[in-house]
Amino acid sequence: MVFLENIYLGNTLQNWLIAACILIVVFSILKIIQRAAIHKLGKLAAATDNQIDDLIVSMLKQTKFLILLVASTYVASHAITLKPSIAAFWQKVVILILIVQGGLWASAAISFGLNRTISRRMDQDTSSTTTITFLGFVARFVLWVIVLLLVLDNLGVNITGLVAGLGIGGIAVALAVQNILGDLLASLSIVLDKPFVIGDTIVVDKLTGTIEHIGLKTTRLRSIDGEELIFSNNDLLKSRIHNYKRMQERRVVFNLGLTYQTPLKRLTSVNEIVRAIIEAQPQVRFDRVHFKEYGDSSLNYEVVYFVTNPDYKTYMDVQQAINLEIFRRFQEEGVEFAYPTRTVYLQNQEEGVK
């Protein structure tokens, strides 16, 4: 086998054949391991709630053919002798491909975490999906910028000036779009802090509506009159927000006015009558009733109670029942409600006759 001793590119043909065999064997082994691992872990992931095996499967699927080929070639290259210049170039190629593959793995991890977060939040707050997707896009964008910088650095490009330029450019862009960035950060704050979610009824200043959509820049409400109210996220978070969906119970205060002609005995019985009426209502917790003040044309009582169900319709049903029962009981007891009256006194003065 004299021809096996022939020299090609500084190595015998035999060494080249050995290197080729090593490449084929190593590549085949790596490919088999990849497929077996994906198949095995895929079954395990489907049978368990553990998320780590799902993540590994997702990253293994992002292991490209090229990285397996390069890894096999790198192992096979140890069977031959390369010139220093070629060895240095080959070393850079391997590093660059490893950097790109690392970026693919990191991107797969980001996508996995993103999808897991979205699926977990879909049942609780569908509004966060848009913001989380955007944050995933930003994370992947930053990742690939870092990968690009690492590639350029390994190619011998001086990235110090480039990074400084990106920093200055980033500041300029941030100043130019600061209102948009403010809304984006406010959207992130809404998703993380959750002052409200879709379906909540809120009051902003004097506007009332139900949350229908929380976007990257705006939040949309459907008002009680039917029109759509649109707020920028940044302005919305700067406002005083009343979230009635988070109300656990509703405090109710109302007044009664009785005529000044009401006898003292009936005045003192009003407290017990009103208290008994309120305590007889379901889903109600009585607080107090007091003869509060002397009004211009009435003796004023203040009544306070709590409805343990925050639903507005329930509150109105309870208040209606209380009002009807108070009206009935006061008629039975001869207690009269006051209404605005004015008494005018006229006085005649006879002028002296000269």
Secondary structure, DSSP 8 states (H G I E B T S, - for coil): -GGGG-EETTEEHHHHHHHHHHHHHHHHHHHHHHHHHHHHHHHHHHH---SHHHHHHHHHHT--HHHHHHHHHHHHGGGS---HHHHHHHHHHHHHHHHHHHHHHHHHHHHHHHHHHHHHHHTT-TTHHHHHHHHHHHHHHHHHHHHHHHHHHHTT--HHHHHHHHHHHHHHHHHHTHHHHHHHHHHHHHHHH-S--TT-EEEETTEEEEEEEE-SSEEEEEETTS-EEEEEHHHHHHS-EEEGGG-SSEEEEEEEEE-TT--HHHHHHHHHHHHHHHHTSTTEEEEEEEEEEE-SSSEEEEEEEEESS--HHHHHHHHHHHHHHHHHHHHHHT--B-----------------
